[in-house]
Amino acid sequence: MSMRNRVFRLLHERVLPIVHGVAAACCAVAVAPLAAHPHVWITYTSVARMDGSVLGAVQERWTFSQGFPVSIVGDLTAMPTAGPVGPKYIRIFRQQGFPVSIVGDLTAMPTAGPVGPKYIRIFRQQAFDSLKRADYFTHVFVDGKAARFGEVRDFAVSVKGGQIVYTFVLPLADKVDLKLAQVQVGIWDETFFVDFQSPSRSSTPVVFDATAEKSCTAEPFEDKVHPIFGGAIFPLSVRLSC
């Protein structure tokens, strides 16, 4: 088998099911839902980065579901690597959804643990940076108004149990004292593409770091002010206070 075919086979069997799911999230901020159900499932945890009672950033961990149900099914080994892909592949992408793929040599990407700077760069450029338009699906409300964010930092990618894991820190543009304002934090996609899930029903998806005051509390609740999925679902949010 030629090197080109080996690369395409690797993309098809091991990477595309992950990448297309991540790319779907990128596309979701720009287009209407293609179907009335999620295409990507992410289990998330968040840490409120604190300085006493002052919230400065949200540290996030996203674990993507194994074997995304939006993988491209079909023989892509002869698909052109540049220019128009032709009617055959246009038909495949149109029928199955997400005409986005990772471009680059992924043959040596680790199958467990941190993927390393080379692959972090590939994922960031092609399947993360575009999420800035959606504030990385992160919603912080201060006295009912949406907070603004600074530039994301510490983005990393790893593989655990065959699942892609993103970690990153999203700082607030303006820090907020939880003693002086009502603050809530939630992670959700307003469209049908991505379903964010907490690790378990009994766990709190947002916790405080070690620098928070001992009096600070995190209270999960259904946010009925910001329904998602066309108004069908009330997302999980967490009320932070000190």
Stockholm file with secondary structure:
# STOCKHOLM 1.0

chainA/1-242         MSMRNRVFRLLHERVLPIVHGVAAACCAVAVAPLAAHPHVWITYTSVARMDGSVLGAVQERWTFSQGFPVSIVGDLTAMPTAGPVGPKYIRIFRQQGFPVSIVGDLTAMPTAGPVGPKYIRIFRQQAFDSLKRADYFTHVFVDGKAARFGEVRDFAVSVKGGQIVYTFVLPLADKVDLKLAQVQVGIWDETFFVDFQSPSRSSTPVVFDATAEKSCTAEPFEDKVHPIFGGAIFPLSVRLSC
#=GR chainA/1-242 SS CCHHHHHHHHIIIIIHHHHHHHHHHHHHTTSCCSSSSCSEEEEEEEEEEEEBTEEEEEEEEEEECSSCTTCCCSCCTTCCSSSCCCHHHHHHHHHHCCCCCCCSCCTTCCSSEECCHHHHHHHHHHHTGGGGGGGGGEEEEETTEECCBCCCEEEEEEEETTEEEEEEEEEEEEEEETTTSCEEEEECCSSSSEEEECSCTTSCSEEECTTBCTTCEEEEEECTTSCBTTTTBCCEEEEEEC
#=GC SS_cons         CCHHHHHHHHIIIIIHHHHHHHHHHHHHTTSCCSSSSCSEEEEEEEEEEEEBTEEEEEEEEEEECSSCTTCCCSCCTTCCSSSCCCHHHHHHHHHHCCCCCCCSCCTTCCSSEECCHHHHHHHHHHHTGGGGGGGGGEEEEETTEECCBCCCEEEEEEEETTEEEEEEEEEEEEEEETTTSCEEEEECCSSSSEEEECSCTTSCSEEECTTBCTTCEEEEEECTTSCBTTTTBCCEEEEEEC
//
